[in-house]
Structure formats: C-alpha cells, structure tokens
C-alpha cells in the first residue's frame, strides 16, 4: 500500500527536519569563513531580506499560490548558488567539524 502525496510529504518532512539545526550551523560557519566569497554570502542574505520584505515580484495576495512560489524559488536558487560557490574542501572541513560536535 502506497502513502498518499500529503502523507508522504509529512513523513519526509518529519524524517528530514532533524538536520535543520546542523544545516543552520553549517550556514553560520560558512558565512563567517573568509574563504567563502562575498557574492554568495550576499545572495543568501539578499534572499532572506526578500523573503521578509513586503515588496514581491508576484504579490502573495494577487495570485495566492504563485505568490508564495516566487519566494520559495528565490530561496532555492540563493541556497543552491551559495553551496555551489563554497569550495569543496571548505564545505567538507565545516561539515566534519559539525559532525564531531555532540
């Protein structure tokens, strides 16, 4: 018997939400690391500012679902750009350091 889409999403969310604290710690460490370039850091901060800003490309009230999707898209591409721009050895170093912390 297969799980419905809604149940499957919530099971996935519950299973993966536990990595959120480590992900936030990793982002914080990378934001402080001088080996990570300024532009990826600025893109990440800018996407968070855009998220809380009352100014939207597509207003949430105009087209309800699409209004939230543009916020999600901005965050997705900013995070993707940020992590793609971090040198692999720097990412590995911080990931290992976080894994060693208990």
ABEGO torsion letter per residue (X at the ends): XBBBAAAAAAAAAAAAAAAAAAAAAAAAAAAABAABBAAAAAAAAAAAAAAABABBABBAAABAAAAAAAAAAAAAAAAAAAAAABBAAAAAAAAAAAAABX
